[in-house]
Amino acid sequence: MRDGALGTEQLKIEVEWKPFQLNPPMPREGMNRREYRTRKFGSWEHSRMLDAQVRAAGAEVGIRFAHDKIERTPNTLASHQLIWLAGHYGRQDAVVEARQATRDPFLQPILDLAVPRMVFDRTLLVGDAAFIPRPHTAASTSKAAANAIALGETIRASSGDLDTALGKWESAQLTLGQRLEAQGRMLGNRSQFS
Ligand SMILES: Cc1cc2nc3c(=O)[nH]c(=O)nc-3n(C[C@H](O)[C@H](O)[C@H](O)COP(=O)(O)OP(=O)(O)OC[C@H]3O[C@@H](n4cnc5c(N)ncnc54)[C@H](O)[C@@H]3O)c2cc1C
C-alpha cells in the first residue's frame, strides 16, 4: 500500500528493531550448511530445490542469491545481542546505518587491559601485554615503543643495579599505561555511549 493511501506523511514513525532468533539450537560456532540443511529438510536435493525457489523469487525483485557460496550457517546470537545493546543505548538506527554503509563489516571486541605489575624478576611485560587502552587514543604503538626505548635507556644507565633500575622503569611505565588506559575509557565512553 502506498504511503499516501495510509496518510503516513502525517505520522511520525519510530522504527524499533527487535532481535528474534529463528534457530536457537544452532551451535555457537554455526554448522556446515549442507549438513544443517540436509538435516532440516530431509535431503540435500530438497534443500537445493527450496534454494532455487528463493533464487527465482529474488531474481524477480533484483536480488541475486548465491546459496552455493554459503559454506556455514551461522549462529546469529551475537547479532541479536548487538541489536539489543544498540537499543539499550538508543543507537539502533545508527548501528543499522553503519551496517548498511559497510561493504564487508567485521566486529572487533574491545577489552580493557591494565596489569598491576610489569616486572617479574627478569621477565617484563611491555606493550599490549601490559596495557591495552581503547583504540580512541591511537597511541598503543607509541606506548609499546616508549616501554621498549625506556627499558633500553634504563638498562644502559643502571650501573649494575638492575633491580633498582627496573623498579624505576616499572613505576614510570605503569603511570604511562594507567593514564592512557583512563584516557581511552573516557574517550570511548564519551564518543560511544554518552
Ligand atoms: C585493528 C587494530 C587497529 C589498531 N590501530 C592502531 C592505531 O591506529 N594506532 C596505534 O597506535 N595502535 C593501533 N593498534 C594497536 C597496536 O597494533 C598495538 O598496540 C601494538 O601492535 C602493540 O605492540 P606489541 O609489540 O605490544 O604487540 P604486537 O604488535 O601484538 O606484537 C606481539 C608479537 O608477539 C608475537 N607472539 C605472540 N605470542 C608469541 C609466542 N608465544 N612466541 C613468539 N611470539 C609470539 C605475535 O605474533 C606478535 O608478532 C591497533 C590494533 C588493532 C588490532
The ligand as an SDF file (V2000), in Angstrom:
LIG
                    3D

 53 58  0  0  0  0  0  0  0  0999 V2000
   42.6650   -3.4930   14.2170 C   0  0  0  0  0  0  0  0  0  0  0  0
   43.6850   -2.7470   15.0320 C   0  0  0  0  0  0  0  0  0  0  0  0
   43.9510   -1.4070   14.7510 C   0  0  0  0  0  0  0  0  0  0  0  0
   44.9170   -0.7230   15.5030 C   0  0  0  0  0  0  0  0  0  0  0  0
   45.1530    0.6110   15.2160 N   0  0  0  0  0  0  0  0  0  0  0  0
   46.0980    1.2630   15.9170 C   0  0  0  0  0  0  0  0  0  0  0  0
   46.4100    2.6300   15.6190 C   0  0  0  0  0  0  0  0  0  0  0  0
   45.8260    3.2590   14.7280 O   0  0  0  0  0  0  0  0  0  0  0  0
   47.3790    3.2490   16.3470 N   0  0  0  0  0  0  0  0  0  0  0  0
   48.0410    2.6040   17.3470 C   0  0  0  0  0  0  0  0  0  0  0  0
   48.9150    3.2060   17.9800 O   0  0  0  0  0  0  0  0  0  0  0  0
   47.7720    1.3160   17.6590 N   0  0  0  0  0  0  0  0  0  0  0  0
   46.8300    0.6230   16.9600 C   0  0  0  0  0  0  0  0  0  0  0  0
   46.5350   -0.6820   17.2710 N   0  0  0  0  0  0  0  0  0  0  0  0
   47.2140   -1.2970   18.4020 C   0  0  0  0  0  0  0  0  0  0  0  0
   48.6370   -1.7220   18.0480 C   0  0  0  0  0  0  0  0  0  0  0  0
   48.6180   -2.5890   16.9220 O   0  0  0  0  0  0  0  0  0  0  0  0
   49.2350   -2.4700   19.2460 C   0  0  0  0  0  0  0  0  0  0  0  0
   49.0650   -1.6820   20.4000 O   0  0  0  0  0  0  0  0  0  0  0  0
   50.7220   -2.7290   19.0470 C   0  0  0  0  0  0  0  0  0  0  0  0
   50.9110   -3.5190   17.8950 O   0  0  0  0  0  0  0  0  0  0  0  0
   51.2510   -3.4450   20.2820 C   0  0  0  0  0  0  0  0  0  0  0  0
   52.5590   -3.8240   20.0450 O   0  0  0  0  0  0  0  0  0  0  0  0
   53.1510   -5.0400   20.8510 P   0  0  0  0  0  0  0  0  0  0  0  0
   54.5690   -5.1670   20.3770 O   0  0  0  0  0  0  0  0  0  0  0  0
   52.8990   -4.8710   22.3040 O   0  0  0  0  0  0  0  0  0  0  0  0
   52.2900   -6.3210   20.4380 O   0  0  0  0  0  0  0  0  0  0  0  0
   52.0970   -6.9900   18.9970 P   0  0  0  0  0  0  0  0  0  0  0  0
   52.2560   -5.9900   17.9070 O   0  0  0  0  0  0  0  0  0  0  0  0
   50.8260   -7.7520   19.0950 O   0  0  0  0  0  0  0  0  0  0  0  0
   53.3420   -7.9590   18.9020 O   0  0  0  0  0  0  0  0  0  0  0  0
   53.3800   -9.1700   19.6470 C   0  0  0  0  0  0  0  0  0  0  0  0
   54.1200  -10.1770   18.7810 C   0  0  0  0  0  0  0  0  0  0  0  0
   54.3780  -11.3310   19.5800 O   0  0  0  0  0  0  0  0  0  0  0  0
   54.1110  -12.4590   18.7930 C   0  0  0  0  0  0  0  0  0  0  0  0
   53.8180  -13.5620   19.7310 N   0  0  0  0  0  0  0  0  0  0  0  0
   52.6890  -13.8000   20.4420 C   0  0  0  0  0  0  0  0  0  0  0  0
   52.8170  -14.8930   21.1660 N   0  0  0  0  0  0  0  0  0  0  0  0
   54.0580  -15.3940   20.9180 C   0  0  0  0  0  0  0  0  0  0  0  0
   54.7940  -16.5130   21.3750 C   0  0  0  0  0  0  0  0  0  0  0  0
   54.2870  -17.3440   22.2760 N   0  0  0  0  0  0  0  0  0  0  0  0
   56.0500  -16.6920   20.9020 N   0  0  0  0  0  0  0  0  0  0  0  0
   56.5900  -15.8130   19.9970 C   0  0  0  0  0  0  0  0  0  0  0  0
   55.9520  -14.7350   19.5280 N   0  0  0  0  0  0  0  0  0  0  0  0
   54.6970  -14.5230   19.9900 C   0  0  0  0  0  0  0  0  0  0  0  0
   52.9270  -12.0670   17.9510 C   0  0  0  0  0  0  0  0  0  0  0  0
   52.8100  -12.8950   16.8140 O   0  0  0  0  0  0  0  0  0  0  0  0
   53.2900  -10.6300   17.5940 C   0  0  0  0  0  0  0  0  0  0  0  0
   54.0910  -10.5560   16.4350 O   0  0  0  0  0  0  0  0  0  0  0  0
   45.6040   -1.3870   16.5280 C   0  0  0  0  0  0  0  0  0  0  0  0
   45.3410   -2.7370   16.7960 C   0  0  0  0  0  0  0  0  0  0  0  0
   44.4010   -3.4090   16.0600 C   0  0  0  0  0  0  0  0  0  0  0  0
   44.1340   -4.8730   16.3630 C   0  0  0  0  0  0  0  0  0  0  0  0
  1  2  1  0
  2  3  1  0
  2 52  2  0
  3  4  2  0
  4  5  1  0
  4 50  1  0
  5  6  2  0
  6  7  1  0
  6 13  1  0
  7  8  2  0
  7  9  1  0
  9 10  1  0
 10 11  2  0
 10 12  1  0
 12 13  2  0
 13 14  1  0
 14 15  1  0
 14 50  1  0
 15 16  1  0
 16 17  1  0
 16 18  1  0
 18 19  1  0
 18 20  1  0
 20 21  1  0
 20 22  1  0
 22 23  1  0
 23 24  1  0
 24 25  2  0
 24 26  1  0
 24 27  1  0
 27 28  1  0
 28 29  2  0
 28 30  1  0
 28 31  1  0
 31 32  1  0
 32 33  1  0
 33 34  1  0
 33 48  1  0
 34 35  1  0
 35 36  1  0
 35 46  1  0
 36 37  1  0
 36 45  1  0
 37 38  2  0
 38 39  1  0
 39 40  1  0
 39 45  2  0
 40 41  1  0
 40 42  2  0
 42 43  1  0
 43 44  2  0
 44 45  1  0
 46 47  1  0
 46 48  1  0
 48 49  1  0
 50 51  2  0
 51 52  1  0
 52 53  1  0
M  END
$$$$
